[in-house]
Amino acid sequence: MTTTHSISVKVVNRLGLHARPAMTFVDVAMTFTSEITVAKADTCVDGKSIMQMMMLAAGQGSELCVTAKGEDAEKACKVLSELVSSGFDEEG
């Protein structure tokens, strides 16, 4: 069964969604079969594309909406929101 699930999360790490955390996000997103999109304001990108994720320019405090569509959508949103909420395990 295909489902769609969305969750909002705030970028908490000091440097925001720079190259390393963006790549970490993409690596984790790729482990799911669901289509994953990430939106910030009016910009919506493919959560499995490092180039598109970098286009978000999501600094600390940015609100992101993670949407997954597929059989593992709910789990994908949960895992990815926890990743962002943890600050990608970076200090500060």
C-alpha positions as CSV (number, residue, x, y, z in Angstrom):
1,M,0.0,0.0,0.0
2,T,1.3,3.4,-1.0
3,T,1.0,6.1,1.6
4,T,2.1,9.7,1.9
5,H,3.4,11.1,5.2
6,S,4.8,14.5,6.0
7,I,6.6,16.0,9.0
8,S,8.0,19.4,9.9
9,V,11.4,19.7,11.5
10,K,13.6,22.6,12.4
11,V,17.4,22.7,11.4
12,V,19.1,23.0,14.8
13,N,22.8,22.6,14.0
14,R,24.8,25.8,14.0
15,L,26.1,25.6,10.4
16,G,22.7,24.5,9.0
17,L,22.3,22.1,6.1
18,H,25.8,22.4,4.7
19,A,27.5,19.8,2.5
20,R,28.2,17.1,5.1
21,P,24.7,17.0,6.7
22,A,23.1,17.3,3.3
23,M,25.0,14.2,2.2
24,T,24.1,12.4,5.4
25,F,20.4,13.2,4.8
26,V,20.6,12.0,1.2
27,D,22.5,8.8,2.2
28,V,19.7,8.0,4.8
29,A,16.9,9.0,2.4
30,M,18.4,6.6,-0.2
31,T,17.8,3.6,2.2
32,F,14.0,4.0,1.7
33,T,12.0,3.0,-1.3
34,S,9.6,6.0,-0.8
35,E,9.9,9.1,-2.9
36,I,11.2,11.8,-0.6
37,T,10.9,15.6,-1.0
38,V,12.0,18.4,1.3
39,A,10.5,21.8,1.2
40,K,11.6,25.1,2.7
41,A,9.2,28.0,2.1
42,D,8.4,27.9,-1.6
43,T,11.3,25.6,-2.6
44,C,10.7,21.9,-2.9
45,V,13.5,19.5,-3.8
46,D,14.3,15.8,-4.2
47,G,15.5,14.5,-0.8
48,K,17.7,11.9,-2.6
49,S,19.7,14.5,-4.6
50,I,22.7,16.2,-2.9
51,M,22.6,19.0,-5.5
52,Q,19.0,19.8,-4.9
53,M,19.3,19.5,-1.1
54,M,22.2,22.1,-1.2
55,M,19.8,24.4,-3.1
56,L,17.6,24.7,-0.1
57,A,20.3,26.8,1.7
58,A,18.7,25.8,5.0
59,G,20.5,27.6,7.8
60,Q,20.1,27.1,11.5
61,G,16.4,27.7,12.5
62,S,15.0,26.9,9.0
63,E,11.8,25.0,9.0
64,L,11.7,22.0,6.6
65,C,8.8,19.9,5.6
66,V,9.9,16.3,4.8
67,T,7.3,14.3,2.7
68,A,7.6,10.7,1.8
69,K,5.4,8.8,-0.6
70,G,5.6,5.0,-0.6
71,E,5.3,1.8,1.4
72,D,7.9,3.0,4.0
73,A,6.8,6.7,4.1
74,E,6.0,6.9,7.8
75,K,9.3,5.3,8.8
76,A,11.3,7.5,6.4
77,C,9.8,10.7,7.8
78,K,10.4,9.5,11.3
79,V,14.1,8.6,10.7
80,L,14.8,11.7,8.7
81,S,13.2,14.1,11.1
82,E,15.2,12.5,14.0
83,L,18.4,13.0,11.9
84,V,17.6,16.7,11.4
85,S,16.5,17.2,15.0
86,S,19.7,15.6,16.3
87,G,21.7,18.3,14.5
88,F,23.2,15.6,12.3
89,D,25.3,14.8,15.4
90,E,27.4,18.0,15.0
91,E,28.3,20.1,17.9
92,G,26.3,23.2,18.6
